[in-house]
Each structure stands twice: as structure tokens, then as C-alpha cells.
Amino acid sequence: MIPSYHAHIYYRSPAERAKAEQLRAQISERFLVRLGRWHDVPVGPHTAPMFQVAFLADIFPAFIPWLMLNRQGLPILLHPNTGRVRDDHITNPFWFGEILPAKGEILPEESDEVFDMAPNTAPTIK
């Protein structure tokens, strides 16, 4: 069973960052998720600036189809959180749009780190 997921929303120009800001606002208005910090430079295995959306599996059926249709052309990496960190990011991800390179060699094979999945949004649109 997959308890949760991350969607990494990438941007590489000021115009794409503006789209990402708009998408982030729309997500927060519609879904009970945890929005991560802005990373205006590549971090970890990610090779482009991005922000992360963490969410529990129970909203997958509503959130992912919406995200697919509303991503505004931005590349998005969707991966499960299984504890097998490298596999989650490199072997088992799903990409929306352009597939960006990732630095999988810097990821640990596994982690028992517990992610804080408490939402930090307050959706107002049903």
C-alpha cells in the first residue's frame, strides 16, 4: 500500500515561475495538501527549481486528474512515498510533460523518515 505521494512542480524561467505561483494558489484553494517551500535553485536530486506538494493517497483520485489537466505546461514529477526513496524518485515515478533528469545517485536506497503529512492548506473551493 502507498500511504502518500509527492508531486514536484518544476519551473525554469520567470514566466514558468509565474505559472507555478498560479498553480500553487489553485491547488491550495481546492485540495487538502501540504505545500512545500519554494526552491528557486535545484535541490537534492532535482535538477530544476521547484516546489513540492505532499498529499495522502485518499485524495489521489481527485487531485491527480485535476493536476494533469491544469499543470499549465509545467513539468511535474509524481512519486509514491514507500520508504524506498531511490526507487520512488527514479524507478517508480510518473511524469507529466517533459521528463527532467534527476540525480538518483545522491538518494539513499531507503529511509524510515516519517514525513509530516499534516495539511497546510485550507481549501475554499469544492
CNS distance restraints for C-alpha pairs under 8 A (distance, minus, plus):
assign (resid   2 and name CA) (resid  57 and name CA) 6.79 0.50 0.50
assign (resid   2 and name CA) (resid  80 and name CA) 6.41 0.50 0.50
assign (resid   2 and name CA) (resid  81 and name CA) 6.54 0.50 0.50
assign (resid   2 and name CA) (resid  82 and name CA) 6.02 0.50 0.50
assign (resid   3 and name CA) (resid  56 and name CA) 6.13 0.50 0.50
assign (resid   3 and name CA) (resid  57 and name CA) 5.51 0.50 0.50
assign (resid   3 and name CA) (resid  80 and name CA) 7.95 0.50 0.50
assign (resid   3 and name CA) (resid  81 and name CA) 6.83 0.50 0.50
assign (resid   3 and name CA) (resid  82 and name CA) 7.37 0.50 0.50
assign (resid   4 and name CA) (resid  54 and name CA) 7.29 0.50 0.50
assign (resid   4 and name CA) (resid  55 and name CA) 5.67 0.50 0.50
assign (resid   4 and name CA) (resid  56 and name CA) 4.24 0.50 0.50
assign (resid   4 and name CA) (resid  57 and name CA) 4.83 0.50 0.50
assign (resid   4 and name CA) (resid  80 and name CA) 6.16 0.50 0.50
assign (resid   4 and name CA) (resid  81 and name CA) 5.48 0.50 0.50
assign (resid   4 and name CA) (resid  82 and name CA) 7.91 0.50 0.50
assign (resid   5 and name CA) (resid  54 and name CA) 5.85 0.50 0.50
assign (resid   5 and name CA) (resid  55 and name CA) 5.55 0.50 0.50
assign (resid   5 and name CA) (resid  56 and name CA) 6.36 0.50 0.50
assign (resid   5 and name CA) (resid  57 and name CA) 6.67 0.50 0.50
assign (resid   5 and name CA) (resid  78 and name CA) 7.05 0.50 0.50
assign (resid   5 and name CA) (resid  79 and name CA) 5.66 0.50 0.50
assign (resid   5 and name CA) (resid  80 and name CA) 4.40 0.50 0.50
assign (resid   5 and name CA) (resid  81 and name CA) 5.32 0.50 0.50
assign (resid   6 and name CA) (resid  52 and name CA) 6.46 0.50 0.50
assign (resid   6 and name CA) (resid  53 and name CA) 5.54 0.50 0.50
assign (resid   6 and name CA) (resid  54 and name CA) 4.54 0.50 0.50
assign (resid   6 and name CA) (resid  55 and name CA) 6.49 0.50 0.50
assign (resid   6 and name CA) (resid  77 and name CA) 7.95 0.50 0.50
assign (resid   6 and name CA) (resid  78 and name CA) 5.77 0.50 0.50
assign (resid   6 and name CA) (resid  79 and name CA) 5.53 0.50 0.50
assign (resid   6 and name CA) (resid  80 and name CA) 6.50 0.50 0.50
assign (resid   6 and name CA) (resid  81 and name CA) 7.18 0.50 0.50
assign (resid   7 and name CA) (resid  52 and name CA) 5.65 0.50 0.50
assign (resid   7 and name CA) (resid  53 and name CA) 5.06 0.50 0.50
assign (resid   7 and name CA) (resid  54 and name CA) 6.55 0.50 0.50
assign (resid   7 and name CA) (resid  76 and name CA) 6.46 0.50 0.50
assign (resid   7 and name CA) (resid  77 and name CA) 5.55 0.50 0.50
assign (resid   7 and name CA) (resid  78 and name CA) 4.38 0.50 0.50
assign (resid   7 and name CA) (resid  79 and name CA) 6.58 0.50 0.50
assign (resid   8 and name CA) (resid  50 and name CA) 6.31 0.50 0.50
assign (resid   8 and name CA) (resid  51 and name CA) 5.80 0.50 0.50
assign (resid   8 and name CA) (resid  52 and name CA) 4.49 0.50 0.50
assign (resid   8 and name CA) (resid  53 and name CA) 6.39 0.50 0.50
assign (resid   8 and name CA) (resid  76 and name CA) 5.47 0.50 0.50
assign (resid   8 and name CA) (resid  77 and name CA) 5.05 0.50 0.50
assign (resid   8 and name CA) (resid  78 and name CA) 6.45 0.50 0.50
assign (resid   9 and name CA) (resid  20 and name CA) 7.22 0.50 0.50
assign (resid   9 and name CA) (resid  50 and name CA) 5.28 0.50 0.50
assign (resid   9 and name CA) (resid  51 and name CA) 5.53 0.50 0.50
assign (resid   9 and name CA) (resid  52 and name CA) 6.24 0.50 0.50
assign (resid   9 and name CA) (resid  53 and name CA) 7.82 0.50 0.50
assign (resid   9 and name CA) (resid  74 and name CA) 6.90 0.50 0.50
assign (resid   9 and name CA) (resid  75 and name CA) 6.31 0.50 0.50
assign (resid   9 and name CA) (resid  76 and name CA) 4.69 0.50 0.50
assign (resid   9 and name CA) (resid  77 and name CA) 6.76 0.50 0.50
assign (resid  10 and name CA) (resid  20 and name CA) 7.62 0.50 0.50
assign (resid  10 and name CA) (resid  48 and name CA) 6.25 0.50 0.50
assign (resid  10 and name CA) (resid  49 and name CA) 5.71 0.50 0.50
assign (resid  10 and name CA) (resid  50 and name CA) 4.23 0.50 0.50
assign (resid  10 and name CA) (resid  51 and name CA) 6.84 0.50 0.50
assign (resid  10 and name CA) (resid  74 and name CA) 6.29 0.50 0.50
assign (resid  10 and name CA) (resid  75 and name CA) 5.57 0.50 0.50
assign (resid  10 and name CA) (resid  76 and name CA) 6.12 0.50 0.50
assign (resid  11 and name CA) (resid  16 and name CA) 5.03 0.50 0.50
assign (resid  11 and name CA) (resid  17 and name CA) 5.41 0.50 0.50
assign (resid  11 and name CA) (resid  20 and name CA) 6.82 0.50 0.50
assign (resid  11 and name CA) (resid  48 and name CA) 6.76 0.50 0.50
assign (resid  11 and name CA) (resid  49 and name CA) 5.70 0.50 0.50
assign (resid  11 and name CA) (resid  50 and name CA) 5.97 0.50 0.50
assign (resid  11 and name CA) (resid  74 and name CA) 6.58 0.50 0.50
assign (resid  11 and name CA) (resid  75 and name CA) 7.44 0.50 0.50
assign (resid  12 and name CA) (resid  16 and name CA) 6.14 0.50 0.50
assign (resid  12 and name CA) (resid  17 and name CA) 7.03 0.50 0.50
assign (resid  12 and name CA) (resid  48 and name CA) 6.41 0.50 0.50
assign (resid  12 and name CA) (resid  49 and name CA) 6.32 0.50 0.50
assign (resid  13 and name CA) (resid  17 and name CA) 6.13 0.50 0.50
assign (resid  14 and name CA) (resid  18 and name CA) 6.25 0.50 0.50
assign (resid  15 and name CA) (resid  19 and name CA) 6.51 0.50 0.50
assign (resid  16 and name CA) (resid  20 and name CA) 6.15 0.50 0.50
assign (resid  16 and name CA) (resid  74 and name CA) 7.16 0.50 0.50
assign (resid  17 and name CA) (resid  21 and name CA) 6.09 0.50 0.50
assign (resid  18 and name CA) (resid  22 and name CA) 6.33 0.50 0.50
assign (resid  19 and name CA) (resid  23 and name CA) 6.12 0.50 0.50
assign (resid  19 and name CA) (resid  72 and name CA) 6.70 0.50 0.50
assign (resid  19 and name CA) (resid  74 and name CA) 7.87 0.50 0.50
assign (resid  20 and name CA) (resid  24 and name CA) 5.96 0.50 0.50
assign (resid  20 and name CA) (resid  74 and name CA) 7.54 0.50 0.50
assign (resid  21 and name CA) (resid  25 and name CA) 6.29 0.50 0.50
assign (resid  22 and name CA) (resid  26 and name CA) 6.31 0.50 0.50
assign (resid  23 and name CA) (resid  27 and name CA) 6.15 0.50 0.50
assign (resid  23 and name CA) (resid  70 and name CA) 7.54 0.50 0.50
assign (resid  23 and name CA) (resid  71 and name CA) 6.85 0.50 0.50
assign (resid  23 and name CA) (resid  72 and name CA) 7.71 0.50 0.50
assign (resid  24 and name CA) (resid  28 and name CA) 6.25 0.50 0.50
assign (resid  24 and name CA) (resid  35 and name CA) 7.94 0.50 0.50
assign (resid  25 and name CA) (resid  29 and name CA) 6.29 0.50 0.50
assign (resid  26 and name CA) (resid  30 and name CA) 6.36 0.50 0.50
assign (resid  27 and name CA) (resid  31 and name CA) 5.70 0.50 0.50
assign (resid  28 and name CA) (resid  32 and name CA) 7.19 0.50 0.50
assign (resid  28 and name CA) (resid  33 and name CA) 7.33 0.50 0.50
assign (resid  28 and name CA) (resid  35 and name CA) 7.81 0.50 0.50
assign (resid  28 and name CA) (resid 121 and name CA) 5.35 0.50 0.50
assign (resid  28 and name CA) (resid 122 and name CA) 6.71 0.50 0.50
assign (resid  28 and name CA) (resid 123 and name CA) 5.81 0.50 0.50
assign (resid  29 and name CA) (resid 121 and name CA) 7.53 0.50 0.50
assign (resid  29 and name CA) (resid 122 and name CA) 6.80 0.50 0.50
assign (resid  29 and name CA) (resid 123 and name CA) 4.27 0.50 0.50
assign (resid  29 and name CA) (resid 124 and name CA) 5.30 0.50 0.50
assign (resid  29 and name CA) (resid 125 and name CA) 5.72 0.50 0.50
assign (resid  30 and name CA) (resid 123 and name CA) 4.81 0.50 0.50
assign (resid  30 and name CA) (resid 124 and name CA) 6.35 0.50 0.50
assign (resid  30 and name CA) (resid 125 and name CA) 5.05 0.50 0.50
assign (resid  30 and name CA) (resid 126 and name CA) 6.25 0.50 0.50
assign (resid  31 and name CA) (resid  63 and name CA) 7.09 0.50 0.50
assign (resid  31 and name CA) (resid 121 and name CA) 7.34 0.50 0.50
assign (resid  31 and name CA) (resid 122 and name CA) 7.78 0.50 0.50
assign (resid  31 and name CA) (resid 123 and name CA) 5.57 0.50 0.50
assign (resid  32 and name CA) (resid  55 and name CA) 7.57 0.50 0.50
assign (resid  32 and name CA) (resid 119 and name CA) 5.79 0.50 0.50
assign (resid  32 and name CA) (resid 120 and name CA) 7.53 0.50 0.50
assign (resid  32 and name CA) (resid 121 and name CA) 5.72 0.50 0.50
assign (resid  32 and name CA) (resid 122 and name CA) 6.61 0.50 0.50
assign (resid  32 and name CA) (resid 123 and name CA) 6.26 0.50 0.50
assign (resid  33 and name CA) (resid  53 and name CA) 6.65 0.50 0.50
assign (resid  33 and name CA) (resid  54 and name CA) 5.93 0.50 0.50
assign (resid  33 and name CA) (resid  55 and name CA) 4.98 0.50 0.50
assign (resid  33 and name CA) (resid  56 and name CA) 7.66 0.50 0.50
assign (resid  33 and name CA) (resid 117 and name CA) 7.80 0.50 0.50
assign (resid  33 and name CA) (resid 118 and name CA) 7.67 0.50 0.50
assign (resid  33 and name CA) (resid 119 and name CA) 4.66 0.50 0.50
assign (resid  33 and name CA) (resid 120 and name CA) 6.42 0.50 0.50
assign (resid  33 and name CA) (resid 121 and name CA) 6.04 0.50 0.50
assign (resid  34 and name CA) (resid  53 and name CA) 5.77 0.50 0.50
assign (resid  34 and name CA) (resid  54 and name CA) 5.02 0.50 0.50
assign (resid  34 and name CA) (resid  55 and name CA) 6.34 0.50 0.50
assign (resid  34 and name CA) (resid 117 and name CA) 6.47 0.50 0.50
assign (resid  34 and name CA) (resid 118 and name CA) 6.56 0.50 0.50
assign (resid  34 and name CA) (resid 119 and name CA) 4.38 0.50 0.50
assign (resid  34 and name CA) (resid 120 and name CA) 5.00 0.50 0.50
assign (resid  34 and name CA) (resid 121 and name CA) 6.57 0.50 0.50
assign (resid  35 and name CA) (resid  51 and name CA) 7.56 0.50 0.50
assign (resid  35 and name CA) (resid  52 and name CA) 6.09 0.50 0.50
assign (resid  35 and name CA) (resid  53 and name CA) 4.78 0.50 0.50
assign (resid  35 and name CA) (resid  54 and name CA) 6.47 0.50 0.50
assign (resid  35 and name CA) (resid 119 and name CA) 7.73 0.50 0.50
assign (resid  35 and name CA) (resid 120 and name CA) 6.60 0.50 0.50
assign (resid  35 and name CA) (resid 121 and name CA) 7.41 0.50 0.50
assign (resid  36 and name CA) (resid  51 and name CA) 5.77 0.50 0.50
assign (resid  36 and name CA) (resid  52 and name CA) 4.85 0.50 0.50
assign (resid  36 and name CA) (resid  53 and name CA) 6.00 0.50 0.50
assign (resid  36 and name CA) (resid  54 and name CA) 7.48 0.50 0.50
assign (resid  37 and name CA) (resid  51 and name CA) 5.86 0.50 0.50
assign (resid  37 and name CA) (resid  52 and name CA) 7.13 0.50 0.50
assign (resid  38 and name CA) (resid  49 and name CA) 7.89 0.50 0.50
assign (resid  38 and name CA) (resid  50 and name CA) 6.27 0.50 0.50
assign (resid  38 and name CA) (resid  51 and name CA) 4.89 0.50 0.50
assign (resid  38 and name CA) (resid  52 and name CA) 7.96 0.50 0.50
assign (resid  39 and name CA) (resid  43 and name CA) 7.04 0.50 0.50
assign (resid  39 and name CA) (resid  49 and name CA) 5.40 0.50 0.50
assign (resid  39 and name CA) (resid  50 and name CA) 5.35 0.50 0.50
assign (resid  39 and name CA) (resid  51 and name CA) 6.01 0.50 0.50
assign (resid  40 and name CA) (resid  49 and name CA) 4.71 0.50 0.50
assign (resid  40 and name CA) (resid  50 and name CA) 6.61 0.50 0.50
assign (resid  41 and name CA) (resid  48 and name CA) 6.56 0.50 0.50
assign (resid  41 and name CA) (resid  49 and name CA) 4.75 0.50 0.50
assign (resid  41 and name CA) (resid  50 and name CA) 7.80 0.50 0.50
assign (resid  42 and name CA) (resid  46 and name CA) 5.55 0.50 0.50
assign (resid  42 and name CA) (resid  47 and name CA) 5.03 0.50 0.50
assign (resid  42 and name CA) (resid  48 and name CA) 4.72 0.50 0.50
assign (resid  42 and name CA) (resid  49 and name CA) 4.84 0.50 0.50
assign (resid  42 and name CA) (resid  50 and name CA) 7.39 0.50 0.50
assign (resid  43 and name CA) (resid  47 and name CA) 7.10 0.50 0.50
assign (resid  43 and name CA) (resid  48 and name CA) 7.84 0.50 0.50
assign (resid  43 and name CA) (resid  49 and name CA) 7.54 0.50 0.50
assign (resid  44 and name CA) (resid 103 and name CA) 7.56 0.50 0.50
assign (resid  44 and name CA) (resid 106 and name CA) 7.36 0.50 0.50
assign (resid  44 and name CA) (resid 107 and name CA) 7.86 0.50 0.50
assign (resid  45 and name CA) (resid 102 and name CA) 5.23 0.50 0.50
assign (resid  45 and name CA) (resid 103 and name CA) 4.32 0.50 0.50
assign (resid  45 and name CA) (resid 104 and name CA) 5.88 0.50 0.50
assign (resid  45 and name CA) (resid 106 and name CA) 6.52 0.50 0.50
assign (resid  45 and name CA) (resid 107 and name CA) 6.89 0.50 0.50
assign (resid  46 and name CA) (resid 101 and name CA) 7.59 0.50 0.50
assign (resid  46 and name CA) (resid 102 and name CA) 5.39 0.50 0.50
assign (resid  46 and name CA) (resid 103 and name CA) 6.62 0.50 0.50
assign (resid  47 and name CA) (resid 100 and name CA) 7.22 0.50 0.50
assign (resid  47 and name CA) (resid 101 and name CA) 6.41 0.50 0.50
assign (resid  47 and name CA) (resid 102 and name CA) 5.96 0.50 0.50
assign (resid  47 and name CA) (resid 103 and name CA) 7.36 0.50 0.50
assign (resid  48 and name CA) (resid 100 and name CA) 8.00 0.50 0.50
assign (resid  54 and name CA) (resid 117 and name CA) 6.79 0.50 0.50
assign (resid  55 and name CA) (resid  59 and name CA) 7.17 0.50 0.50
assign (resid  55 and name CA) (resid  60 and name CA) 7.86 0.50 0.50
assign (resid  55 and name CA) (resid 117 and name CA) 6.75 0.50 0.50
assign (resid  55 and name CA) (resid 119 and name CA) 7.79 0.50 0.50
assign (resid  56 and name CA) (resid  60 and name CA) 7.29 0.50 0.50
assign (resid  56 and name CA) (resid 117 and name CA) 7.25 0.50 0.50
assign (resid  59 and name CA) (resid  63 and name CA) 5.83 0.50 0.50
assign (resid  60 and name CA) (resid  64 and name CA) 5.50 0.50 0.50
assign (resid  61 and name CA) (resid  65 and name CA) 6.89 0.50 0.50
assign (resid  62 and name CA) (resid  66 and name CA) 6.53 0.50 0.50
assign (resid  63 and name CA) (resid  67 and name CA) 6.05 0.50 0.50
assign (resid  64 and name CA) (resid  68 and name CA) 6.07 0.50 0.50
assign (resid  65 and name CA) (resid  69 and name CA) 6.44 0.50 0.50
assign (resid  66 and name CA) (resid  70 and name CA) 6.08 0.50 0.50
assign (resid  67 and name CA) (resid  71 and name CA) 5.57 0.50 0.50
assign (resid  68 and name CA) (resid  96 and name CA) 6.81 0.50 0.50
assign (resid  71 and name CA) (resid  75 and name CA) 7.83 0.50 0.50
assign (resid  71 and name CA) (resid  76 and name CA) 7.92 0.50 0.50
assign (resid  73 and name CA) (resid  97 and name CA) 6.81 0.50 0.50
assign (resid  74 and name CA) (resid  96 and name CA) 7.92 0.50 0.50
assign (resid  74 and name CA) (resid  97 and name CA) 6.82 0.50 0.50
assign (resid  74 and name CA) (resid  98 and name CA) 7.95 0.50 0.50
assign (resid  75 and name CA) (resid  95 and name CA) 7.26 0.50 0.50
assign (resid  75 and name CA) (resid  96 and name CA) 5.73 0.50 0.50
assign (resid  75 and name CA) (resid  97 and name CA) 4.95 0.50 0.50
assign (resid  75 and name CA) (resid  98 and name CA) 5.29 0.50 0.50
assign (resid  75 and name CA) (resid  99 and name CA) 6.97 0.50 0.50
assign (resid  75 and name CA) (resid 100 and name CA) 7.70 0.50 0.50
assign (resid  76 and name CA) (resid  95 and name CA) 5.72 0.50 0.50
assign (resid  76 and name CA) (resid  96 and name CA) 5.07 0.50 0.50
assign (resid  76 and name CA) (resid  97 and name CA) 6.79 0.50 0.50
assign (resid  76 and name CA) (resid  98 and name CA) 7.87 0.50 0.50
assign (resid  77 and name CA) (resid  93 and name CA) 6.62 0.50 0.50
assign (resid  77 and name CA) (resid  94 and name CA) 6.05 0.50 0.50
assign (resid  77 and name CA) (resid  95 and name CA) 4.81 0.50 0.50
assign (resid  77 and name CA) (resid  96 and name CA) 6.61 0.50 0.50
assign (resid  77 and name CA) (resid  99 and name CA) 7.92 0.50 0.50
assign (resid  78 and name CA) (resid  93 and name CA) 5.60 0.50 0.50
assign (resid  78 and name CA) (resid  94 and name CA) 5.12 0.50 0.50
assign (resid  78 and name CA) (resid  95 and name CA) 6.13 0.50 0.50
assign (resid  78 and name CA) (resid  96 and name CA) 7.89 0.50 0.50
assign (resid  79 and name CA) (resid  88 and name CA) 5.59 0.50 0.50
assign (resid  79 and name CA) (resid  89 and name CA) 6.00 0.50 0.50
assign (resid  79 and name CA) (resid  92 and name CA) 6.63 0.50 0.50
assign (resid  79 and name CA) (resid  93 and name CA) 4.48 0.50 0.50
assign (resid  79 and name CA) (resid  94 and name CA) 6.34 0.50 0.50
assign (resid  80 and name CA) (resid  88 and name CA) 5.68 0.50 0.50
assign (resid  80 and name CA) (resid  92 and name CA) 7.51 0.50 0.50
assign (resid  80 and name CA) (resid  93 and name CA) 7.17 0.50 0.50
assign (resid  81 and name CA) (resid  85 and name CA) 7.28 0.50 0.50
assign (resid  81 and name CA) (resid  88 and name CA) 6.38 0.50 0.50
assign (resid  82 and name CA) (resid  88 and name CA) 6.86 0.50 0.50
assign (resid  83 and name CA) (resid  88 and name CA) 7.91 0.50 0.50
assign (resid  83 and name CA) (resid 110 and name CA) 5.51 0.50 0.50
assign (resid  83 and name CA) (resid 111 and name CA) 5.15 0.50 0.50
assign (resid  83 and name CA) (resid 112 and name CA) 5.93 0.50 0.50
assign (resid  83 and name CA) (resid 113 and name CA) 7.66 0.50 0.50
assign (resid  84 and name CA) (resid  88 and name CA) 5.96 0.50 0.50
assign (resid  84 and name CA) (resid 109 and name CA) 5.82 0.50 0.50
assign (resid  84 and name CA) (resid 110 and name CA) 4.33 0.50 0.50
assign (resid  84 and name CA) (resid 111 and name CA) 6.44 0.50 0.50
assign (resid  85 and name CA) (resid  89 and name CA) 6.35 0.50 0.50
assign (resid  85 and name CA) (resid 107 and name CA) 6.65 0.50 0.50
assign (resid  85 and name CA) (resid 108 and name CA) 6.24 0.50 0.50
assign (resid  85 and name CA) (resid 109 and name CA) 5.73 0.50 0.50
assign (resid  85 and name CA) (resid 110 and name CA) 5.23 0.50 0.50
assign (resid  85 and name CA) (resid 111 and name CA) 6.42 0.50 0.50
assign (resid  86 and name CA) (resid  90 and name CA) 5.81 0.50 0.50
assign (resid  86 and name CA) (resid  91 and name CA) 7.36 0.50 0.50
assign (resid  86 and name CA) (resid 104 and name CA) 6.21 0.50 0.50
assign (resid  86 and name CA) (resid 107 and name CA) 5.47 0.50 0.50
assign (resid  86 and name CA) (resid 108 and name CA) 6.07 0.50 0.50
assign (resid  86 and name CA) (resid 109 and name CA) 5.14 0.50 0.50
assign (resid  86 and name CA) (resid 110 and name CA) 7.02 0.50 0.50
assign (resid  87 and name CA) (resid  91 and name CA) 4.61 0.50 0.50
assign (resid  87 and name CA) (resid  92 and name CA) 5.81 0.50 0.50
assign (resid  87 and name CA) (resid 109 and name CA) 7.34 0.50 0.50
assign (resid  88 and name CA) (resid  92 and name CA) 5.13 0.50 0.50
assign (resid  88 and name CA) (resid  93 and name CA) 6.08 0.50 0.50
assign (resid  89 and name CA) (resid  93 and name CA) 5.61 0.50 0.50
assign (resid  89 and name CA) (resid 104 and name CA) 7.33 0.50 0.50
assign (resid  90 and name CA) (resid 102 and name CA) 7.45 0.50 0.50
assign (resid  90 and name CA) (resid 104 and name CA) 6.24 0.50 0.50
assign (resid  95 and name CA) (resid  99 and name CA) 6.14 0.50 0.50
assign (resid 103 and name CA) (resid 107 and name CA) 7.62 0.50 0.50
